[in-house]
Amino acid sequence: DGGITQSPKYLFRKEGQNVTLSCEQNLNHDAMYWYRQDPGQGLRLIYYSQIVNDFQKGDIAEGYSVSREKKESFPLTVTSAQKNPTAFYLCASSVKVNYGYTFGSGTRLTVV
Amino acid sequence: GESVGLHLPTLSVQEGDNSIINCAYSNSASDYFIWYKQESGKGPQFIIDIRSNMDKRQGQRVTVLLNKTVKHLSLQIAATQPGDSAVYFCAENIAFRGYSTLTFGKGTMLLVSP
């Protein structure tokens, strides 16, 4: 089955630690995206990548970093510089610009 | 788990009723719009899309209407079922630094009573 897989589903982090969220897709999509979701605020764009080895900051990139070394993979690192990292993180992909996104099932990150 | 529906506008309907969820979008240059459904703890699922050269598009039990004059989008769900209970988001395609990305509204929670 083709799809987009996020792991882990739940993640706990101590303050001051970096954590990396995984996102893998086997849909052969060129574009991949990371969104953050907080209660009552919808989805906010963190980073996106239209092609391998290229990515762009979204609206709330501070405290996050990404890489796109392979077409299938777009990992997100939440760094210690992110002051309020507790949230639901969603990865998405699309076949190309101006087409709908396919979303993963999300990772819920909690800082303890 | 934590609900993504806290503090969201809520539409409560009875099973079998028709539901209408509204969305105001921000950018008159947006050329592509999508409705997503999100159940608690899951990722959003694509429902229906519409491009700016259309004003109406129908799917199975769903219809999207686009009014570019007032920058308004609506999702109509016919014969609403309990399984339709979820948060619904509209999204608009906006160009950003030469790329296009989707910008999402804050969502509306639909509650369907049996």
Contacts between the chains, C-beta under 8 A, distances in Angstrom:
chain1	res1	chain2	res2	distance
A	6	B	43	7.9
A	33	B	101	6.9
A	33	B	102	8.0
A	35	B	104	7.7
A	37	B	4	6.0
A	39	B	2	6.6
A	39	B	3	6.6
A	39	B	4	5.9
A	39	B	5	7.5
A	39	B	6	3.9
A	39	B	7	6.5
A	40	B	5	7.9
A	40	B	6	5.2
A	40	B	7	3.4
A	40	B	8	5.6
A	40	B	106	6.7
A	41	B	106	6.3
A	42	B	89	6.3
A	42	B	104	4.7
A	42	B	105	5.8
A	42	B	106	4.2
A	42	B	107	5.4
A	43	B	44	7.5
A	43	B	89	7.0
A	43	B	104	4.2
A	44	B	104	7.9
A	45	B	101	5.9
A	45	B	103	7.4
A	48	B	99	7.1
A	48	B	101	5.7
A	50	B	99	5.8
A	56	B	96	7.8
A	56	B	97	6.4
A	56	B	99	6.2
A	58	B	101	7.0
A	88	B	2	7.6
A	88	B	4	6.7
A	90	B	43	5.5
A	90	B	44	7.3
A	92	B	43	7.8
A	97	B	99	6.7
A	97	B	100	4.5
A	98	B	31	7.3
A	98	B	32	5.4
A	98	B	93	5.7
A	98	B	100	5.3
A	100	B	34	5.2
A	100	B	46	5.1
A	100	B	49	5.5
A	101	B	34	7.8
A	101	B	44	8.0
A	101	B	46	7.5
A	101	B	102	6.2
A	102	B	46	7.3
A	103	B	36	7.9
A	103	B	43	3.5
A	103	B	44	4.9
A	103	B	45	7.4
A	104	B	43	5.3
A	105	B	42	5.8
A	105	B	43	4.9
A	106	B	41	7.4
A	106	B	42	6.9
A	106	B	43	5.2
A	108	B	1	7.0
A	108	B	2	7.4
A	108	B	41	7.8
